[in-house]
Amino acid sequence: GQNIDQPTEMTATEGAIVQINCTYQTSGFNGLFWYQQHAGEAPTFLSYNVLDGLEEKGRFSSFLSRSKGYSYLLLKELQMKDSASYLCAVRDSNYQLIWGAGTKLIIKP
Amino acid sequence: NAGVTQTPKFRVLKTGQSMTLLCAQDMNHEYMYWYRQDPGMGLRLIHYSVGEGTTAKGEVPDGYNVSRLKKQNFLLGLESAAPSQTSVYFCASSYGQEHQPQHFGDGTRLSIL
């Protein structure tokens, strides 16, 4: 079967750095996406990785290792508005997105 | 630019009732998707469409039907609602299926009593 694993919940302090991990086992790989979802709202696109390495976008970076089936999302200079769930999704061999259950990130002052 | 619009936002149904959820996108996207999101689980694909007039089954299609008569609209129907269909339903659209991200509507919160 196909599986995406993420921690259920993480807590971090405002101004700090947090790394959210995602491991996957899917039938094929055609890219990995990270989305942010605030409570009661729609998921919004953060980043996309298809090749190994780090992609940086402002305070957010995403890393991929295809050989290890592993990705992480790095959030720097945390702000209270970063409190949200972060969803990892892998595009499989049929080009369908397989979604993790999401990591709820709690930011404390 | 409205993006992806879902109606209604909330609905309560009784078991056995039917209803249709509407999704409209104004981005000229070819691909459209219906997902359900349940606590502790990832988004699960119900049905999707790769273009006007086409539909295909996703991971959890049973109990749902869809239609894509116009490129901008994707309808999700529940013929005979069951309590197991209580969920938050998200519609999404994308320009393509490769590196292009999916854009989501605000969701429909559906309760089946």
Interface residues (C-beta under 8 A of the other chain):
Chain A: I4 N30 G31 F33 E41 A42 P43 T44 F45 Y48 V50 L87 A89 R91 Y95 Q96 L97 I98 W99 G100 A101 G102
Chain B: V4 G40 M41 G42 L43 R44 L45 Y48 G58 E59 F90 Q97 E98 H99 P101 Q102 H103 F104 G105 D106 G107
